[in-house]
Amino acid sequence: MSDALSVIPAAVLRNLADKLYEKRKNAALEVEGIVKQLAAAGDHDRITAVINMLINDFTYSPQANHRKGGLIGLAAATVALTSEASQHLEQIVPPVLNSFSDQDGRVRYYACEALYNIAKVVRGDFIVFFNQIFDALCKLSADSDANVQSAAHLLDRLVKDIVTESDQFSIEEFIPLLRERMNVLNPYVRQFLVGWITVLDSVPDIDMLGFLPDFLDGLFNMLSDSSHEIRQQADSALSEFLQEIKNSPSVDYGRMAEILVQRAASPDEFTRLTAVTWINEFVKLGGDQLVPHYANILGAILPCISDKEERIRVAACETNDELRAINADPADGFDIRAILSIARSELSSEWEATRIEALNWIATLLNRHRAEVLNFLNDIFDTLLGALSDSSDKVVLLVLEVHACIARDEPHFRQLVVFLMHNFRVNLSLLERRGALIIRRLCVLLDAERVYRELSRILEGEADLDFASVMVQALNLILLTSSELSGLRDLLKQSLVNAAGKDLFVSLYSSWCHSPMATISLCLLAQAYQHASCVIQSLVEEDINAKFLVQLDKLIRLLETPVFAYLRLQLLEPGRHIWLLKALYGLIMLLPQVLSPVLPYCLQNYLQINFKALIFAHTPTNMHISCHWTLLFEFLESSVQS
């Protein structure tokens, strides 16, 4: 201290702490001249003493003007030392950095000015303090004083220039510092960070791409910032990195994929779009690196397929197709169980498109890795069965295709049919709304005869007789009217001459007995007219109520359909088909004569005159019969409804 006082006049020290800037500036110039003389003489001990005095008596003083003077004095001493300043930086820089957190805004301003002047002198030697300086600048970028912010920006630009030209900068030491600050919400700090990322990425010798996973999430976080400028800067930086990824032979896709998966679920639309776009590129470029991450990627993409934003939907669909086109092997880390788990969870999505794609994935896995999928079938089977009640016909049809693929094995086939029957039993509205769709599609996918035989076998032992009757009536209607079951009908028509047809008839008959009208129609379809007549004769023991007559009405309406055209033509040869006539007469006799006394006479007369069709009036002279018939059953149906 005494050495410093002997070198620097008291008047200079007094002016260095003056409240007027001009006096402090002139005093700093005096200090600069004195330090130059000491440096020329090689007297570094006194130089050290001067610097210590400036630090202890000025920069750490409780008086603001003293602190301002001390900062100016340290900068002046550094300028005076020029090339020799580096050996005193350990003394000079820490107190200046400490002043960045001073409560007085003017002191912080002079600290920025002092460090700027120091940095201009020492340039590359300054790098050893880079992390501390970066931390200080990060805080000053959000300073409440606009003048301090402006000074910090000038210092920041100079530090960037020094770093880009230095070969001593350590990116490895810097990245942890950057990563800690990437989730800061202050817009000024965010601009500061993006600016540094962009600058460092532009330096050829600095591999920012290799450290991208450390700050990628922070950049994506900025895409939802309220400031358009920050969003634009973050997007520009991300676009540049994505282009570098496309051109780089070595990229850590795995770590970044985990970040992208999370960001694809962001509530911010722009963030989702950018994340899905990146995932799309990763799927194309990532190769084997991404195989262990396919399940997570799929979990991010499937919801986006139903996004309200069209660009996101398009990118997600493209990514999904790319992903499904890759035939990965479990030996390479492809986790089938995880994929199935994702698909299962997305089957409960509120969006149809997502549910459809989830089912497509299950179908794809079944085709490629059937044995492995069946090992995990218990994880998804209940969900697949529940999907048969989906509100979308497209989903139900696709679920049936998946079930059909599973049901190639007999145990799974029976399990499917048993569940279907259970579902129809507990939810009759499902049978009414979807029963025909489900049964017809299963018949196409799994062979109609196999499906009907199994259904009949289950219904044969059904304890709930009311349900059994309703179910048989539904199956019978599908059998008689669906184009998909034309082969089954043709086989049944040959029951009297074909062993396979006879076996099928017998298999169905035992369960069809739950409904008299279904039994009669089955007999008529199989041309077992004698037995049909016997069944009709036995109906006299039944309670012929309105419900019974409605079923009878439906049967007779079915007899007028093209399916029974052969039966109507057989009436042209009454001698050969006497049991058919008797069966049809029996049906007529079951009709309630009290409701239409003219009808039985007309029908009987019609049969005697023309053997065309009992209940079918195709010629203009006999249209009154069809008219009476229609009026009668309209009355019956209205009675039942009321």
C-alpha positions in Angstrom: 0.0 0.0 0.0 2.8 2.4 0.9 4.6 1.6 -2.4 1.4 2.5 -4.3 1.0 5.8 -2.3 4.6 6.7 -3.0 4.0 6.1 -6.7 0.6 7.7 -7.2 0.1 11.3 -5.9 -2.6 11.9 -3.4 -4.3 14.3 -5.7 -4.7 11.7 -8.4 -6.2 9.2 -5.9 -8.6 12.0 -4.7 -9.7 12.7 -8.2 -10.1 9.0 -9.0 -12.9 8.9 -6.4 -14.5 12.2 -7.4 -18.2 12.4 -8.2 -17.4 14.0 -11.6 -16.7 11.7 -14.4 -14.2 14.0 -16.1 -12.0 14.1 -12.9 -12.1 10.4 -12.6 -11.2 10.0 -16.2 -8.3 12.3 -16.0 -7.1 10.6 -12.8 -7.3 7.2 -14.7 -5.1 8.6 -17.4 -2.6 9.6 -14.8 -2.7 6.1 -13.4 -2.2 4.7 -16.9 0.9 6.9 -17.4 2.4 5.8 -14.0 1.8 2.1 -14.7 3.5 2.5 -18.1 6.6 3.9 -16.5 6.7 1.1 -14.0 6.2 -1.5 -16.7 9.0 0.1 -18.7 11.2 -0.2 -15.7 10.1 -3.8 -15.1 8.9 -2.9 -11.6 6.1 -5.4 -11.4 6.1 -5.4 -7.6 4.9 -1.8 -7.6 2.5 -2.5 -10.4 1.0 -5.3 -8.2 0.8 -2.8 -5.3 -1.0 -0.2 -7.4 -3.5 -2.8 -8.6 -4.1 -4.1 -5.1 -4.7 -0.5 -3.9 -7.2 0.1 -6.7 -9.0 -3.1 -5.8 -9.0 -2.8 -2.0 -9.4 0.9 -1.5 -11.6 1.6 -4.5 -13.5 -1.3 -6.2 -14.5 -2.8 -2.8 -15.2 0.5 -1.2 -18.7 1.2 0.3 -18.7 4.5 -1.7 -20.1 4.2 -5.2 -17.8 6.9 -6.6 -14.8 5.1 -5.2 -16.0 1.9 -6.9 -16.4 3.7 -10.2 -12.9 5.2 -10.0 -11.4 1.8 -9.1 -12.9 0.2 -12.2 -11.7 2.9 -14.5 -8.3 2.7 -12.8 -8.0 -1.1 -13.3 -8.9 -0.7 -17.0 -6.3 2.1 -17.3 -3.6 -0.1 -15.6 -4.4 -2.9 -18.0 -4.1 -0.6 -21.0 -0.8 0.6 -19.7 0.5 -3.0 -19.3 -0.4 -4.0 -22.9 1.3 -7.3 -23.6 2.4 -7.7 -20.0 -1.2 -7.4 -18.7 -1.8 -11.2 -18.9 0.4 -11.8 -15.8 -1.8 -9.5 -13.7 -5.2 -10.7 -15.0 -5.8 -12.9 -11.9 -5.8 -9.7 -9.9 -7.6 -7.4 -12.2 -10.6 -9.5 -13.6 -12.3 -10.9 -10.4 -13.1 -7.5 -8.8 -14.5 -6.3 -12.2 -16.7 -9.3 -12.5 -17.8 -8.8 -8.9 -18.9 -5.3 -9.8 -21.4 -6.8 -12.3 -23.7 -7.6 -9.4 -23.3 -4.1 -7.7 -26.6 -2.5 -6.5 -25.7 0.7 -8.3 -26.6 0.7 -12.0 -23.8 3.1 -12.8 -21.2 0.9 -11.2 -22.5 -2.0 -13.2 -22.2 0.1 -16.3 -18.6 1.1 -15.6 -17.8 -2.5 -14.8 -18.9 -3.4 -18.4 -16.9 -0.5 -19.8 -13.8 -1.6 -17.8 -14.0 -5.2 -18.8 -14.5 -4.2 -22.4 -11.3 -2.2 -22.3 -9.5 -5.0 -20.5 -10.6 -7.5 -23.1 -9.5 -5.4 -26.0 -6.0 -5.4 -24.6 -5.6 -9.0 -23.5 -7.8 -10.7 -26.2 -7.0 -14.5 -26.2 -5.6 -14.4 -22.7 -9.0 -13.4 -21.5 -10.5 -16.9 -22.4 -9.5 -18.4 -19.0 -12.2 -16.3 -17.4 -14.8 -17.1 -20.1 -17.2 -19.1 -18.0 -17.4 -16.4 -15.3 -17.7 -13.7 -17.9 -20.5 -15.6 -19.7 -22.3 -16.1 -16.5 -22.1 -12.4 -15.7 -23.1 -11.3 -19.2 -26.1 -13.7 -19.0 -27.3 -11.8 -15.9 -26.6 -8.4 -17.3 -28.5 -9.2 -20.5 -31.7 -9.0 -18.4 -30.5 -6.0 -16.4 -33.2 -3.5 -15.3 -31.1 -0.5 -16.5 -31.2 0.0 -20.2 -27.7 1.7 -20.2 -26.3 -1.4 -18.5 -28.0 -3.7 -21.0 -26.5 -1.6 -23.9 -23.0 -1.7 -22.4 -23.4 -5.5 -21.8 -24.3 -6.0 -25.5 -21.2 -4.2 -26.6 -19.0 -6.3 -24.3 -20.9 -9.4 -25.4 -20.0 -8.7 -29.1 -16.4 -8.3 -28.2 -16.2 -11.5 -26.2 -17.8 -13.4 -29.1 -15.2 -12.0 -31.5 -12.4 -13.1 -29.1 -13.9 -16.6 -28.7 -14.3 -17.2 -32.4 -10.7 -16.4 -33.1 -9.3 -18.2 -30.1 -7.9 -21.7 -30.1 -8.0 -21.9 -26.3 -11.8 -21.9 -25.9 -13.1 -25.1 -24.3 -16.6 -26.1 -25.5 -16.6 -29.0 -23.1 -16.4 -26.7 -20.1 -18.9 -24.3 -21.6 -21.7 -26.7 -22.4 -22.7 -27.4 -18.7 -23.0 -23.7 -18.2 -25.2 -23.3 -21.2 -27.4 -26.3 -20.3 -28.1 -24.9 -16.9 -29.5 -21.7 -18.4 -31.5 -23.0 -21.3 -34.8 -23.2 -19.5 -34.7 -19.6 -18.3 -37.9 -17.7 -19.2 -36.5 -14.2 -19.4 -36.7 -13.1 -23.1 -33.5 -11.1 -22.9 -31.6 -14.1 -21.5 -33.1 -16.3 -24.2 -32.0 -14.0 -26.9 -28.5 -13.9 -25.4 -28.3 -17.7 -25.3 -29.6 -18.3 -28.8 -27.1 -15.7 -30.0 -24.2 -17.6 -28.4 -25.4 -20.9 -29.7 -25.6 -19.5 -33.3 -22.1 -17.9 -33.0 -20.4 -20.9 -31.6 -22.1 -23.2 -34.2 -20.6 -21.0 -37.0 -17.0 -21.6 -35.8 -15.6 -24.5 -37.8 -13.4 -25.8 -35.0 -16.2 -26.0 -32.5 -18.5 -29.0 -32.7 -21.8 -27.7 -31.4 -23.7 -30.5 -33.2 -22.0 -33.1 -30.9 -23.4 -31.3 -27.9 -26.8 -30.6 -29.4 -28.7 -33.0 -27.1 -27.5 -30.9 -24.1 -29.4 -27.8 -25.2 -31.9 -29.1 -27.8 -34.8 -29.1 -25.3 -34.1 -25.5 -24.3 -34.3 -24.4 -28.0 -37.6 -26.2 -28.4 -38.8 -24.6 -25.3 -38.2 -21.2 -26.9 -40.4 -22.0 -29.8 -43.5 -21.3 -27.7 -42.1 -18.0 -26.4 -44.5 -15.0 -26.5 -42.0 -13.0 -28.4 -42.1 -13.5 -32.2 -38.4 -12.5 -32.4 -37.3 -15.2 -30.0 -39.4 -17.9 -31.7 -37.9 -16.9 -35.0 -34.3 -17.0 -33.7 -34.9 -20.4 -32.0 -36.5 -21.8 -35.2 -33.6 -20.5 -37.3 -31.1 -22.1 -35.0 -33.0 -25.4 -35.1 -33.3 -25.3 -38.9 -29.5 -24.8 -39.2 -28.8 -27.8 -36.8 -31.3 -30.0 -38.7 -29.5 -29.2 -41.9 -26.2 -30.1 -40.3 -27.6 -33.4 -39.0 -28.6 -34.3 -42.6 -25.0 -33.7 -43.7 -23.3 -35.3 -40.8 -22.2 -38.9 -40.8 -22.2 -39.2 -37.0 -25.2 -38.0 -35.0 -26.5 -39.1 -31.6 -30.1 -39.7 -32.7 -31.1 -41.6 -29.6 -30.8 -38.8 -27.0 -32.4 -36.3 -29.2 -35.2 -38.6 -30.1 -36.2 -38.7 -26.4 -36.4 -34.9 -26.4 -38.4 -34.8 -29.6 -40.9 -37.3 -28.3 -41.7 -35.1 -25.3 -41.9 -32.0 -27.5 -44.3 -33.6 -29.9 -46.9 -33.6 -27.2 -46.4 -29.8 -26.5 -49.6 -27.7 -26.2 -47.9 -25.2 -28.5 -48.8 -25.9 -32.2 -45.5 -24.6 -33.6 -43.5 -26.7 -31.2 -45.4 -29.8 -32.1 -45.0 -29.1 -35.8 -41.2 -28.6 -35.5 -40.8 -31.7 -33.3 -42.8 -33.9 -35.7 -40.8 -32.6 -38.6 -37.5 -33.5 -36.8 -38.8 -36.9 -35.9 -39.7 -37.4 -39.6 -36.2 -36.6 -40.6 -34.7 -38.8 -37.8 -36.8 -41.8 -38.9 -35.3 -41.4 -42.4 -31.8 -40.8 -41.3 -31.4 -42.6 -37.9 -31.3 -46.2 -39.0 -30.3 -48.7 -36.4 -29.7 -46.0 -33.7 -33.4 -45.3 -33.5 -34.7 -49.0 -33.3 -34.8 -49.0 -29.5 -36.7 -45.8 -29.5 -39.4 -46.8 -32.0 -42.0 -47.4 -29.3 -41.6 -43.9 -27.9 -41.6 -42.3 -31.3 -44.8 -44.1 -32.2 -46.3 -43.0 -29.0 -45.6 -39.4 -30.0 -46.7 -39.7 -33.6 -50.0 -41.5 -33.3 -51.8 -38.7 -31.4 -50.4 -36.2 -33.9 -52.1 -38.1 -36.8 -55.4 -36.6 -35.5 -53.9 -33.1 -34.8 -56.2 -30.1 -35.6 -53.3 -28.6 -37.6 -53.1 -30.0 -41.1 -49.4 -29.7 -41.5 -48.8 -31.6 -38.3 -51.2 -34.4 -39.5 -49.5 -34.6 -42.8 -46.0 -34.8 -41.3 -47.2 -37.4 -38.6 -48.9 -39.6 -41.3 -45.7 -39.5 -43.4 -43.6 -40.4 -40.4 -45.9 -43.2 -39.4 -45.7 -44.7 -42.8 -41.9 -44.4 -42.9 -41.7 -46.1 -39.5 -44.0 -48.9 -40.4 -42.1 -49.5 -43.6 -39.0 -50.3 -41.6 -38.9 -54.1 -41.0 -36.9 -54.0 -37.7 -35.8 -57.2 -36.0 -36.2 -57.9 -32.2 -32.6 -59.0 -32.2 -31.6 -55.4 -33.0 -33.5 -54.0 -30.0 -37.0 -53.7 -31.6 -39.3 -53.9 -28.6 -42.5 -55.6 -29.9 -44.1 -55.5 -26.4 -43.5 -51.8 -26.1 -45.0 -51.1 -29.5 -48.1 -53.2 -28.7 -48.5 -51.3 -25.4 -48.4 -48.0 -27.3 -50.9 -49.3 -29.8 -53.2 -50.6 -27.1 -53.2 -47.3 -25.2 -54.0 -45.4 -28.4 -57.0 -47.6 -29.0 -58.7 -45.5 -26.3 -58.0 -42.3 -28.2 -61.0 -40.0 -28.8 -59.8 -39.6 -32.5 -60.8 -42.2 -35.1 -57.7 -41.7 -37.2 -55.4 -42.5 -34.3 -57.3 -45.6 -33.4 -57.2 -46.8 -37.0 -53.4 -46.4 -37.2 -53.0 -48.1 -33.8 -54.8 -51.1 -35.2 -52.8 -51.0 -38.4 -49.7 -51.3 -36.3 -51.0 -54.4 -34.5 -51.9 -55.9 -37.8 -48.4 -55.2 -39.2 -46.8 -56.7 -36.2 -49.0 -59.8 -36.5 -48.0 -60.2 -40.1 -44.2 -59.8 -39.4 -43.8 -61.2 -36.0 -46.8 -63.4 -35.3 -45.2 -65.7 -32.8 -43.8 -62.8 -30.7 -47.1 -60.9 -30.8 -49.0 -64.0 -29.6 -46.7 -64.3 -26.7 -47.9 -60.9 -25.5 -51.5 -61.4 -26.6 -52.9 -61.2 -23.1 -51.6 -57.6 -22.9 -53.9 -56.5 -25.7 -56.6 -59.0 -26.3 -59.2 -57.5 -23.9 -58.6 -54.1 -25.4 -59.1 -55.5 -28.9 -62.3 -57.2 -27.9 -63.6 -54.0 -26.4 -62.8 -52.1 -29.6 -65.5 -54.2 -31.3 -67.9 -51.8 -29.6 -66.2 -48.7 -31.1 -68.4 -46.0 -32.4 -66.6 -46.0 -35.8 -67.5 -48.6 -38.4 -64.0 -48.3 -39.9 -62.4 -49.1 -36.6 -64.7 -52.1 -36.0 -63.9 -53.5 -39.5 -60.2 -53.1 -38.8 -60.5 -54.7 -35.4 -62.2 -57.6 -37.0 -59.3 -58.0 -39.4 -56.9 -58.1 -36.5 -59.0 -60.6 -34.7 -59.2 -62.7 -37.8 -55.5 -62.7 -38.0 -55.2 -63.8 -34.4 -58.0 -66.4 -34.8 -56.1 -68.5 -37.3 -55.4 -70.6 -34.2 -58.4 -72.5 -32.9 -58.2 -71.5 -29.2 -58.1 -67.8 -30.2 -60.9 -68.3 -32.6 -63.2 -69.8 -30.0 -62.2 -67.1 -27.5 -63.2 -64.5 -30.0 -66.6 -66.0 -30.8 -67.3 -66.6 -27.1 -66.5 -63.0 -26.3 -68.7 -61.7 -29.2 -71.6 -63.7 -27.9 -71.0 -62.4 -24.4 -70.9 -58.8 -25.7 -74.1 -59.3 -27.6 -75.7 -60.8 -24.6 -74.9 -57.9 -22.3 -75.4 -55.2 -24.9 -78.3 -56.0 -27.2 -78.0 -52.5 -28.8 -74.6 -53.6 -30.1 -76.3 -56.6 -31.7 -78.9 -54.4 -33.3 -76.4 -51.7 -34.5 -73.4 -53.7 -35.4 -74.3 -57.4 -35.2 -74.8 -57.8 -39.0 -71.6 -55.8 -39.8 -69.5 -57.9 -37.4 -70.9 -61.3 -38.3 -70.7 -60.6 -42.1 -67.1 -59.4 -41.9 -66.0 -62.3 -39.8 -67.6 -64.7 -42.3 -65.5 -63.1 -45.0 -62.3 -63.2 -43.0 -62.6 -66.5 -41.2 -64.8 -68.6 -43.5 -68.6 -68.3 -43.1 -69.2 -72.0 -42.3 -66.6 -72.1 -39.5 -68.1 -69.0 -37.9 -71.7 -70.2 -38.1 -70.8 -73.6 -36.8 -69.1 -72.1 -33.8 -71.9 -69.6 -33.1 -74.4 -72.4 -33.3 -72.4 -74.6 -31.0 -72.3 -71.8 -28.4 -76.0 -71.0 -28.8 -77.0 -74.6 -28.4 -76.0 -74.5 -24.7 -77.2 -70.9 -24.1 -79.0 -70.6 -20.7 -80.7 -67.3 -21.5 -83.4 -68.5 -23.9 -84.7 -65.0 -24.7 -81.3 -63.9 -25.8 -80.7 -67.2 -27.7 -84.0 -66.6 -29.6 -83.0 -63.0 -30.5 -79.5 -64.1 -31.5 -80.7 -66.9 -33.7 -83.2 -64.6 -35.4 -80.3 -62.1 -36.2 -78.0 -64.9 -37.5 -80.8 -66.3 -39.6 -81.6 -62.9 -41.2 -77.9 -62.5 -42.0 -77.7 -66.0 -43.4 -80.7 -65.3 -45.7 -79.9 -61.8 -46.9 -76.1 -61.2 -46.9 -74.2 -61.6 -50.2 -71.1 -62.7 -48.2 -73.0 -65.9 -47.2 -74.3 -66.9 -50.6 -71.9 -69.9 -50.6 -73.3 -71.1 -47.3 -76.8 -70.8 -48.6 -75.9 -72.8 -51.7 -74.5 -75.5 -49.5 -77.6 -75.6 -47.4 -79.8 -75.9 -50.4 -78.0 -79.2 -51.2 -78.7 -80.7 -47.8 -80.8 -83.5 -49.2 -78.2 -84.6 -51.7 -74.9 -83.5 -50.3 -73.3 -84.9 -47.1 -71.5 -81.6 -46.4 -74.7 -79.6 -46.7 -76.6 -82.2 -44.5 -73.9 -81.9 -41.8 -74.1 -78.1 -41.9 -77.9 -78.2 -41.7 -77.7 -80.5 -38.7 -75.1 -78.3 -37.0 -77.2 -75.2 -37.3 -80.6 -76.9 -36.6 -79.9 -77.6 -33.0 -79.5 -73.9 -32.1 -81.9 -72.6 -34.7 -84.6 -74.4 -32.7 -84.5 -71.4 -30.3 -86.7 -69.6 -32.8 -89.6 -71.4 -34.6 -89.5 -69.0 -37.5 -85.7 -69.3 -37.9 -86.2 -73.1 -37.9 -88.8 -73.0 -40.6 -86.8 -70.7 -42.8 -83.7 -73.0 -42.4 -85.8 -75.9 -43.4 -87.3 -74.1 -46.4 -83.7 -73.0 -47.4 -82.5 -76.6 -47.2 -85.6 -77.7 -49.1 -86.6 -80.0 -46.2 -90.2 -79.2 -46.9 -91.7 -82.2 -45.1 -89.8 -81.3 -41.9 -90.8 -77.6 -42.3 -94.5 -78.7 -42.5 -94.0 -80.8 -39.3 -92.5 -77.9 -37.5 -95.4 -75.6 -38.6 -97.9 -78.3 -37.4 -96.2 -78.3 -34.0 -96.7 -74.5 -33.6 -100.3 -75.0 -32.7 -99.0 -75.7 -29.2 -97.2 -72.3 -29.1 -98.7 -69.2 -27.6 -99.6 -67.3 -30.8 -99.3 -63.7 -29.6 -98.4 -60.4 -31.3 -94.7 -61.1 -31.0 -95.1 -64.5 -32.7 -97.1 -62.9 -35.5 -94.5 -60.3 -36.1 -91.9 -63.0 -36.5 -94.3 -64.8 -38.9 -94.6 -61.6 -40.9 -90.8 -61.3 -41.2 -90.6 -64.9 -42.4 -93.2 -64.3 -45.1 -91.5 -61.1 -46.2 -88.3 -63.1 -46.5 -90.1 -65.6 -48.7 -90.7 -62.8 -51.1 -87.0 -62.0 -51.5 -84.7 -63.3 -54.3 -83.1 -65.8 -52.0 -86.3 -67.9 -52.1 -86.9 -67.4 -55.8 -86.3 -71.1 -56.4 -89.0 -71.9 -53.8 -91.6 -69.8 -55.6 -90.7 -71.4 -58.9 -91.2 -74.8 -57.4 -94.8 -73.9 -56.8 -95.3 -74.2 -60.6 -94.9 -78.0 -60.1 -97.2 -78.8 -57.3 -97.1 -82.5 -57.9 -93.4 -82.6 -57.2 -93.5 -80.3 -54.1 -96.6 -81.3 -52.2 -94.8 -80.8 -48.9 -93.9 -77.3 -49.8 -97.6 -76.5 -50.5 -98.6 -78.1 -47.3 -96.0 -76.0 -45.4 -97.2 -72.8 -47.0 -100.8 -73.7 -46.3 -99.8 -74.2 -42.7 -98.3 -70.7 -42.5 -101.6 -69.3 -43.9 -103.6 -71.2 -41.3 -101.4 -69.6 -38.6 -102.5 -66.2 -39.6 -105.2 -64.5 -37.4 -108.4 -64.9 -39.5 -110.4 -62.6 -37.2 -108.3 -59.7 -38.5 -109.0 -60.3 -42.1 -111.8 -62.8 -42.9 -111.4 -62.4 -46.6 -107.7 -63.2 -46.7 -107.7 -67.0 -46.1 -110.4 -67.4 -48.8 -108.5 -65.3 -51.3 -105.2 -67.1 -50.6 -106.9 -70.5 -50.8 -108.6 -69.6 -54.1 -105.3 -68.2 -55.4 -103.5 -71.4 -54.7 -106.1 -73.5 -56.4 -106.1 -71.3 -59.6 -102.5 -70.5 -59.9 -99.5 -72.3 -58.2 -97.2 -69.4 -58.5 -96.8 -68.3 -54.9 -99.2 -68.4 -52.1 -98.3 -65.1 -50.6 -96.6 -63.5 -53.6 -98.8 -61.6 -56.1 -96.8 -60.8 -59.2 -99.6 -60.4 -61.8 -101.8 -57.3 -62.0 -105.0 -59.4 -61.6 -103.9 -60.6 -58.2 -102.3 -57.5 -56.7 -105.2 -57.3 -54.2 -103.7 -60.2 -52.3 -100.4 -58.5 -51.7 -102.4 -55.4 -50.7 -104.4 -57.3 -48.1 -101.2 -59.0 -46.8 -99.4 -55.7 -46.4 -102.4 -54.1 -44.6 -102.6 -57.0 -42.2 -99.0 -56.9 -41.1 -98.9 -53.1 -40.9 -101.7 -53.5 -38.4 -99.9 -56.2 -36.5 -96.7 -54.2 -36.2 -98.6 -51.1 -35.0 -100.3 -53.3 -32.4 -96.9 -54.6 -31.1 -95.4 -51.1 -31.0 -98.4 -49.7 -29.1 
